[in-house]
């Protein structure tokens, strides 16, 4: 890997780590989700990084993909199990990291530890040319040793410049179909999820997180407002996910209606919330690593 790129990943990772810990320290009963998201995102920008995706705050049975809207009134409650997921970038070189914490109680300390130790064990085995199916086996074995289930249809992923999911997948279960191997210099986000429910997620309602799809159908949009809005979204966010609340100053129209229309036309993807199929509690821990010949370097 080019040394300049390597340093950008390291810088991005350092800022992501700081932002994650800063946000975790703010979460208390009665605090609004929106306050946490906005403060963490401001911290990232103030430190000189870009935001790789909206700060996501997923609680209890929601495994991933929720960010608050601009008028969101949701607050943390005592006993909530919170996944705080943060992404930063320097010139498009992304660091992705997440932590789980419990608000004011410790009823799920063992479940939180299961995903955390699974991540530690996966990192110990990660290196160039390792079988990623074997990494999944390590994650699964660790989580099941605690008496819980790994989430079988969520995976870690490789990262490239301005690409949050760039090809490689890191399974959370033993996988005979995932036989790809990372090479030296690859950058990968490893993120074990543990569940006391189904260990399988299904799509729920919208997450308020979007992504421009760059569909060729953009050429046939007849509605002027929608066409202008899509152009603005492409210029501002390019290939990275964005939040509904980031778009308010891009239009004088109803942003929810415009995004809904663009989504219906297949020009913008609206991510669904991902929810444990049996309503179980889900925990997550995530780090981004740079792959070396004999080991990997944690940058978050």
DRENSEVO-311126 format. One record per atom (N, C-alpha, C): residue in one letter; y, z, x. Coordinates in steps of 0.02 Angstrom, whole numbers, padded with zeros to 5 digits, always signed. Each point is the difference from the previous one (the first is absolute). Example, Ala and Ser with C-alpha at 12.3 -4.5 7.8 and 13.67 -1.06 7.14 Angstrom:
<sites>
A-00284+00390+00660A+00059+00000-00045A+00060+00000+00045S+00053-00036-00018S+00059+00003+00042S+00055+00037-00039
</sites>
This chain:
<sites>
X-00060+00000+00042X+00060+00000-00042X+00062+00000+00044X+00049-00039-00020X+00064-00001+00035X+00031+00070+00001X+00025+00021+00059X+00027+00068+00006X+00057+00014-00048X+00043-00048-00013X+00055+00010-00046X-00025+00013-00071X-00051-00037-00020X-00030+00010-00066X-00033+00068-00004X-00036+00017+00052X-00033+00066+00004X+00051+00056-00010X+00056-00006+00033X+00051+00053-00006X+00031+00002-00069X+00005-00057-00033X+00027-00001-00068X-00048+00034-00048X-00065-00012+00010X-00049+00036-00041X+00004+00076+00011X+00006+00019+00063X+00004+00072+00015X+00063+00032-00029X+00056-00036+00005X+00061+00026-00029X-00005+00005-00076X-00028-00051-00031X-00010+00001-00072X-00045+00058-00020X-00054+00011+00038X-00046+00054-00014X+00032+00068+00005X+00041+00009+00050X+00034+00065+00009X+00046+00015-00060X+00036-00051-00022X+00045+00010-00057X-00040+00012-00064X-00056-00035-00008X-00042+00010-00059X-00027+00071-00002X-00022+00025+00058X-00026+00068+00004X+00054+00050-00019X+00060-00009+00027X+00055+00046-00015X+00017-00001-00074X+00002-00060-00029X+00017-00007-00071X-00054+00031-00044X-00063-00009+00018X-00055+00030-00038X+00005+00076-00001X+00010+00030+00059X+00004+00072+00004X+00063+00027-00034X+00055-00036+00005X+00061+00019-00033X-00010+00001-00076X-00030-00053-00026X-00013-00003-00072X-00047+00053-00023X-00054+00013+00038X-00048+00051-00020X+00033+00068-00005X+00048+00014+00043X+00034+00064-00001X+00047+00009-00058X+00017-00054-00034X+00046+00004-00057X-00035+00009-00067X-00066-00011-00002X-00036+00000-00063X-00013+00072-00023X+00029+00016-00058X-00007+00067-00030X+00001-00007-00075X-00025+00051-00036X+00002-00004-00073X+00072-00010-00025X+00007-00045-00049X+00065-00013-00030X+00041-00054+00034X-00020-00021+00060X+00037-00053+00036X-00020-00068-00030X+00048-00044-00009X-00013-00066-00028X-00033-00046+00051X-00046-00041-00024X-00031-00051+00043X+00054-00044+00030X+00049-00019-00041X+00053-00046+00022X+00038+00029+00059X+00014+00065-00002X+00037+00032+00055X-00038-00006+00065X-00066+00011-00002X-00040-00005+00061X+00000-00071+00026X-00013-00048-00044X-00003-00070+00021X+00066-00022+00032X+00055+00016-00032X+00065-00023+00025X+00018+00035+00066X-00016+00064+00006X+00016+00035+00062X-00042-00026+00058X-00064-00013-00012X-00044-00025+00053X+00021-00070+00021X+00015-00042-00049X+00022-00067+00017X+00067+00000+00037X+00045+00044-00019X+00063+00006+00037X-00011+00023+00071X-00047+00047+00010X-00016+00024+00067X-00025-00057+00044X-00043-00043-00028X-00026-00057+00037X+00057-00046+00022X+00043-00017-00047X+00055-00046+00016X+00049+00031+00050X+00014+00064-00008X+00045+00034+00046X-00027+00005+00071X-00066-00003+00007X-00031+00002+00066X-00005-00069+00031X+00024-00051-00036X+00003-00067+00029X-00059-00045-00015X-00044+00021-00045X-00058-00041-00018X+00012-00033-00068X-00043-00048-00016X-00001-00028-00067X-00055+00034-00040X+00004-00008-00066X-00051+00029-00045X-00052-00054-00014X-00062+00013+00020X-00053-00050-00006X-00025-00006-00071X+00004+00053-00038X-00017-00001-00071X+00031+00063-00031X+00010+00000-00066X+00030+00059-00031X-00041+00063+00013X+00035+00056+00011X-00036+00063+00006X-00041+00010-00063X-00065+00011+00008X-00043+00009-00058X-00021+00073-00007X+00002+00023-00061X-00016+00069-00017X-00052-00001-00055X-00062+00011+00018X-00055-00006-00047X-00033+00068-00009X-00004+00023-00062X-00023+00069-00010X-00068+00002-00036X-00038+00051+00018X-00063+00018-00033X-00048-00058-00003X-00015-00027-00060X-00050-00054-00007X+00026-00068+00022X+00066-00007+00010X+00028-00062+00025X-00011-00003+00076X-00040-00047+00022X-00016-00004+00071X+00057-00032+00040X+00034-00049-00030X+00051-00037+00037X+00044-00039-00048X+00057-00022+00027X+00044-00048-00034X+00041+00029-00057X+00041+00050+00015X+00052+00018-00048X+00063+00016+00039X+00055-00031-00021X+00065+00017+00026X+00047+00009-00060X+00046+00047+00002X+00042+00013-00058X+00050-00056-00014X+00017-00007-00065X+00054-00045-00020X+00067+00035+00011X+00053-00038-00010X+00067+00025+00012X+00017+00059-00046X-00025+00000-00061X+00014+00052-00049X-00059+00048-00009X-00045+00002+00049X-00062+00038-00006X+00014+00075-00004X-00031+00032-00049X+00010+00072-00010X-00061+00042+00020X-00051-00031+00028X-00060+00037+00020X+00017+00052+00053X-00030+00059-00006X+00009+00054+00049X-00069+00025+00022X-00002+00030+00059X-00061+00030+00024X-00014+00065-00037X-00063+00011-00016X-00021+00062-00034X-00047+00039+00045X+00000+00065-00007X-00046+00042+00038X-00072-00022-00013X-00037-00011+00054X-00069-00022-00005X-00010-00074+00009X+00055-00039+00000X-00006-00072+00012X-00029-00014+00069X-00043-00050+00005X-00026-00025+00064X+00036-00065+00013X+00042+00000+00052X+00048-00054+00011X-00020-00042+00062X-00005-00065-00010X-00007-00047+00057X+00068-00030+00013X+00027+00013+00059X+00064-00028+00022X-00014-00054+00052X+00017-00062-00017X-00017-00058+00043X+00066-00032+00022X+00007-00009+00066X+00064-00022+00029X-00013-00060+00046X+00043-00050-00004X-00005-00058+00044X+00067-00018+00030X+00000-00013+00064X+00061-00019+00037X-00013-00064+00039X+00053-00032+00022X-00010-00056+00045X+00061-00007+00046X-00013-00025+00059X+00051-00021+00048X-00010-00075+00011X+00048-00040-00022X-00006-00073+00005X-00065-00025-00030X-00023+00032-00053X-00061-00022-00034X-00064+00031+00025X+00002+00040+00053X-00060+00031+00028X-00009+00067-00035X-00053+00005-00041X-00007+00051-00051X-00042+00059+00023X+00021+00060-00021X-00040+00060+00005X-00009+00028-00071X-00061+00019-00016X-00019+00022-00068X-00036+00066+00007X+00023+00050-00037X-00030+00067+00008X+00005+00039-00066X-00048+00044-00011X-00001+00039-00062X-00030+00069+00012X+00020+00045-00045X-00024+00069+00003X-00011+00025-00071X-00046+00047-00009X-00010+00032-00065X+00018+00074+00006X+00036+00025-00049X+00016+00071-00003X-00005+00024-00071X-00011+00064-00007X-00006+00031-00065X+00061+00043-00013X+00028-00004-00060X+00064+00032-00015X-00012+00071-00024X+00012+00048+00045X+00001+00071-00019X-00067+00032-00012X-00056-00035+00010X-00067+00029-00008X-00044-00027+00056X-00061+00026+00002X-00048-00026+00051X-00069-00011-00031X-00001-00023-00063X-00063-00011-00035X-00039-00058+00029X+00035-00047+00032X-00033-00061+00024X+00004-00006+00076X+00004+00057+00034X+00005+00000+00073X-00060-00035+00032X-00060+00011-00027X-00060-00030+00028X+00001-00076-00010X+00022-00022-00057X+00004-00072-00014X+00051-00034+00044X+00056+00033+00013X+00051-00026+00045X-00028-00004+00071X-00038+00051+00019X-00029+00001+00067X-00052-00055+00009X-00034-00018-00054X-00052-00052+00004X+00029-00067+00022X+00055-00021-00031X+00030-00064+00020X+00033+00005+00069X+00026+00059+00017X+00032+00009+00065X-00051-00003+00056X-00056+00034-00007X-00051-00002+00052X-00033-00068+00004X-00006-00035-00057X-00027-00067+00001X+00044-00046+00042X+00066+00008-00006X+00046-00039+00041X-00009+00017+00074X-00003+00064+00016X-00008+00020+00070X-00063-00031+00030X-00055+00003-00038X-00063-00027+00026X+00002-00076+00006X+00033-00033-00047X+00006-00073+00005X+00040-00020+00062X+00054+00037+00013X+00042-00014+00059X-00040+00009+00064X-00043+00050+00002X-00041+00011+00060X-00046-00059+00016X-00021-00035-00052X-00047-00056+00009X+00035-00068+00005X+00064-00003-00016X+00034-00065-00003X+00017-00026+00070X-00018-00062+00013X+00016-00033+00063X-00013-00075-00009X+00016-00038+00050X-00012-00072-00003X-00075-00014-00009X-00015-00049-00042X-00068-00025-00011X-00046+00049-00036X+00028+00053-00028X-00041+00045-00040X-00014-00033-00068X-00058+00012-00027X-00018-00026-00065X+00037+00042-00053X+00044-00032-00038X+00040+00037-00049X-00044+00029-00056X-00058-00030-00012X-00047+00029-00047X-00024+00068+00023X-00006+00008+00066X-00020+00064+00028X+00056+00053-00006X+00062-00023+00004X+00056+00046-00012X-00004+00025-00072X-00015-00044-00046X-00009+00020-00070X-00056+00050-00008X-00053-00009+00038X-00057+00047-00002X+00023+00069+00023X+00040+00002+00053X+00026+00064+00025X+00043+00035-00052X+00044-00039-00033X+00042+00029-00053X-00042+00027-00057X-00048-00041-00022X-00042+00021-00056X-00041+00063+00017X-00029+00000+00059X-00041+00058+00020X+00042+00063+00003X+00061-00005+00025X+00043+00059+00005X+00018+00026-00070X+00022-00045-00044X+00022+00022-00066X-00058+00028-00041X-00057-00033+00003X-00058+00026-00039X-00025+00066+00027X+00012+00013+00065X-00021+00065+00028X+00039+00058-00031X+00058-00015-00028X+00040+00051-00035X-00019+00005-00074X-00044-00045-00022X-00021+00001-00070X+00041-00045-00045X+00038-00045+00029X+00042-00045-00040X-00019-00073+00012X+00036-00045-00035X-00015-00071+00005X+00058-00037+00034X-00015-00045+00046X+00052-00044+00025X+00017-00052-00055X+00061-00021-00002X+00019-00051-00050X-00024-00068+00027X-00048-00029-00036X-00036-00058+00027X+00038-00066-00003X+00052-00004-00041X+00036-00064-00005X+00072+00005+00024X+00013+00048+00044X+00063+00002+00037X-00017-00003+00074X+00042-00035+00039X-00015-00010+00070X+00063+00007+00043X-00010+00012+00064X+00053-00008+00048X+00011-00074+00012X+00048-00016+00043X+00018-00071+00008X+00036-00012+00066X-00005-00061+00023X+00037-00019+00060X+00072-00017-00018X+00043+00002+00051X+00072-00012-00009X+00023-00053+00050X+00044-00044-00024X+00033-00047+00045X+00074-00001-00018X+00038-00037+00039X+00072+00000-00012X+00015-00024-00071X+00033+00044-00037X+00019-00012-00070X-00060-00010-00046X-00060+00018+00022X-00059-00004-00042X-00032+00069-00006X+00003+00029-00059X-00026+00067-00010X-00077+00000-00002X-00029-00052-00029X-00073-00008-00001X-00015-00069+00029X-00025-00001+00061X-00002-00063+00037X-00070-00028+00014X-00051+00026-00033X-00065-00031+00009X-00058+00047+00007X+00001+00043+00051X-00056+00046+00011X+00003+00057-00051X-00059+00021-00023X-00005+00058-00045X-00044+00053+00032X+00021+00062-00007X-00039+00057+00026X-00029+00037-00059X-00065-00009-00015X-00029+00031-00060X-00005+00076+00006X-00004+00032-00057X-00009+00073-00003X-00072+00019-00016X-00043-00051-00002X-00071+00011-00009X-00038-00044+00049X-00063+00016+00012X-00040-00044+00042X-00003-00069-00031X+00015-00051+00038X+00004-00067-00027X-00038-00049+00044X-00049-00033-00032X-00038-00051+00037X+00033-00068-00005X+00049-00006-00046X+00035-00064-00006X+00061-00002+00046X+00026+00058+00018X+00060+00002+00043X-00022+00008+00073X-00013-00057+00032X-00024+00001+00069X+00051-00028+00049X+00062-00006-00022X+00053-00022+00045X+00015+00054+00051X+00027-00021+00056X+00013+00046+00055X+00072-00010+00025X+00037+00054+00008X+00068-00006+00026X-00001-00018+00074X+00053-00031+00021X+00006-00016+00071X+00055+00042+00031X+00001+00002+00066X+00050+00039+00035X+00070-00026-00018X+00045+00047-00017X+00067-00018-00019X+00011-00004-00075X-00055+00000-00040X+00008+00001-00072X+00032+00066-00022X+00036-00002-00055X+00030+00060-00029X-00030+00010-00069X-00026+00060-00011X-00039+00014-00061X+00021+00066-00031X+00007+00000-00066X+00011+00062-00038X-00068+00023-00026X-00019+00060+00019X-00063+00030-00023X+00017+00052-00053X-00030-00004-00060X+00020+00045-00054X-00058+00021-00044X-00037+00051+00020X-00053+00026-00043X+00028+00032-00064X-00034-00013-00056X+00014+00032-00064X-00062+00038-00021X+00009+00062-00021X-00055+00041-00025X+00013+00018-00072X-00053+00006-00040X+00007+00013-00071X-00052+00050-00024X+00019+00042-00048X-00050+00043-00033X-00019-00030-00067X+00018-00063-00011X-00016-00035-00062X-00048-00056+00011X+00020-00061-00018X-00045-00058+00004X-00007-00027+00070X+00051+00009+00042X-00001-00033+00065X+00010-00075-00007X+00032-00020-00053X+00014-00071-00014X+00064-00002-00041X+00046-00045+00019X+00064-00003-00037X+00002-00062-00044X+00039+00007-00054X+00013-00057-00044X+00075-00007-00008X+00021-00059-00021X+00071-00015-00008X+00028+00034-00062X+00057+00033+00009X+00035+00030-00056X+00064-00039-00015X+00050+00035-00026X+00063-00032-00017X+00038-00016+00064X+00058-00033-00008X+00038-00022+00057X+00025+00057+00044X+00011-00017+00063X+00019+00050+00050X+00074+00000+00017X+00037-00050-00026X+00070-00012+00019X+00006-00029+00071X-00056-00025+00026X-00001-00032+00066X-00018-00074-00010X+00039-00043+00033X-00007-00072-00010X-00005-00036+00068X-00021-00063-00004X-00005-00043+00059X+00012-00072-00021X+00043-00035+00035X+00010-00071-00013X-00061-00039+00022X-00024-00046-00042X-00061-00036+00015X+00012-00069+00030X+00063-00023-00001X+00018-00066+00028X-00040-00056-00033X-00011+00006-00065X-00037-00051-00037X+00040-00064-00005X-00036-00056+00000X+00033-00065-00008X+00031-00007-00070X-00022+00043-00046X+00028-00003-00067X+00074+00020-00003X+00025+00028+00055X+00071+00018+00002X+00045-00061-00011X-00027-00060+00015X+00040-00060-00007X+00010-00021-00072X-00040+00029-00047X+00005-00021-00069X+00031+00054-00045X+00029+00052+00030X+00035+00051-00041X+00061-00032-00032X+00006+00006-00065X+00056-00029-00035X+00056+00051-00012X-00020+00064-00003X+00050+00052-00012X+00040+00012+00064X+00066-00012-00004X+00043+00005+00059X+00000+00070+00030X+00006+00051-00043X+00002+00069+00025X-00064+00017+00039X-00057-00021-00027X-00063+00015+00033X-00006-00037+00067X+00023-00063+00000X-00003-00039+00062X+00044+00030+00054X+00061+00020-00019X+00045+00031+00049X-00028+00066+00025X-00030+00039-00046X-00028+00065+00019X-00058-00009+00049X-00043-00049-00013X-00056-00011+00046X+00025-00019+00069X+00050-00041+00004X+00029-00019+00065X+00028+00060+00036X+00033+00044-00037X+00027+00061+00030X-00056+00045+00026X-00053+00006-00040X-00056+00043+00020X-00034-00027+00064X-00009-00065+00003X-00031-00030+00059X+00043+00010+00062X+00066-00008-00008X+00044+00009+00058X+00000+00073+00023X+00000+00046-00047X+00008+00071+00018X-00065+00032+00024X-00056-00015-00034X-00062+00036+00014X-00053-00042+00035X+00007-00065-00002X-00046-00046+00034X-00073+00014-00020X-00042+00018+00047X-00071+00009-00013X-00020+00073-00011X+00049+00045-00004X-00016+00071-00006X+00009+00024-00072X-00039+00051-00021X+00008+00027-00067X+00068+00033-00009X+00023+00001-00062X+00065+00031-00016X-00005+00038-00065X+00050+00044-00011X+00001+00043-00059X+00048-00028-00053X-00017+00013-00063X+00045-00017-00055X+00069+00029+00010X+00004+00062+00026X+00064+00033+00007X+00044-00029+00055X-00030-00041+00043X+00039-00033+00053X+00036-00062-00025X-00015-00022-00060X+00024-00065-00025X+00060+00005-00046X+00020+00060-00017X+00052+00009-00051X+00065-00035+00020X+00017+00003+00064X+00063-00030+00022X-00005-00075+00013X-00058-00029-00014X-00008-00072+00010X+00015-00040-00062X+00009+00033-00057X+00011-00036-00062X+00041+00043-00049X+00035-00034-00044X+00036+00035-00054X-00043+00003-00062X-00058-00034+00003X-00045-00002-00057X-00049+00058-00001X-00046-00001-00047X-00051+00052-00006X-00055-00013+00052X-00001+00039+00053X-00046-00013+00055X-00073+00006-00022X-00015+00046-00046X-00069+00007-00023X-00024-00062-00036X+00043-00029-00042X-00019-00061-00035X-00008-00059+00048X+00045-00004+00049X-00004-00056+00048X-00064+00006+00042X-00016+00060+00024X-00060+00008+00039X-00063-00012-00042X+00003+00020-00062X-00057-00011-00045X-00011-00075-00010X+00054-00038-00007X-00006-00072-00009X-00026-00033+00063X+00027+00019+00058X-00024-00029+00063X-00073+00017+00012X-00020+00059-00020X-00070+00020+00006X-00044-00042-00046X+00022-00010-00061X-00037-00041-00049X-00009-00071+00026X+00050-00026+00033X-00002-00068+00027X-00041-00005+00065X-00022+00056+00026X-00039+00000+00061X+00041-00007+00063X+00065+00012-00005X+00045-00007+00057X+00010+00066+00036X-00013+00054-00034X+00005+00067+00028X-00063+00039-00021X-00030+00035+00047X-00058+00042-00015X+00024+00071-00015X-00022+00028-00056X+00014+00070-00016X-00064+00040+00014X+00003+00042+00050X-00059+00039+00018X-00016+00051-00055X-00064+00007-00017X-00019+00053-00047X-00010+00067+00035X+00008+00053-00036X-00022+00065+00026X-00077-00002+00005X-00027+00033+00051X-00072+00001+00011X-00025+00070-00016X-00044+00006-00049X-00018+00064-00030X-00076+00011+00004X-00020+00060+00019X-00071+00016+00002X-00031-00013-00069X-00057-00035+00000X-00029-00023-00062X-00023+00057-00046X-00011+00059+00027X-00019+00057-00041X+00055+00053-00003X+00059-00018+00023X+00055+00048-00002X-00004+00055+00051X-00040-00010+00052X-00006+00051+00052X+00061+00003+00045X+00006+00055+00036X+00054+00008+00049X-00017-00041+00062X+00050-00034+00027X-00008-00041+00060X+00046+00024+00055X-00027+00003+00061X+00041+00016+00059X-00003-00058+00050X+00049-00002+00044X+00007-00056+00047X+00031+00026+00065X-00020-00029+00055X+00035+00011+00064X-00001-00066+00036X+00057-00018+00031X+00005-00066+00031X+00041+00003+00064X-00026-00037+00050X+00037-00012+00062X-00004-00074+00017X+00049-00023+00037X-00002-00067+00029X-00018+00007+00074X-00044-00044+00023X-00023+00003+00069X+00005-00069+00033X+00008+00001+00065X-00004-00061+00040X-00067+00001+00036X-00036-00055-00005X-00068-00004+00027X+00002-00015+00075X-00036+00041+00038X-00010-00011+00072X-00074-00014+00014X-00015-00016+00061X-00068-00020+00017X-00051+00055-00014X+00017+00062+00016X-00048+00054-00006X+00020+00054-00049X+00058-00007-00030X+00022+00049-00050X+00057-00030-00040X+00037+00042-00035X+00059-00024-00036X+00056+00052+00009X+00060-00023-00009X+00060+00042+00007X+00032+00011-00068X+00004+00063-00021X+00033+00018-00063X+00075-00003+00011X+00035-00039-00041X+00073-00006+00008X+00039+00036-00055X-00036+00029-00049X+00035+00035-00054X-00018+00074+00000
</sites>
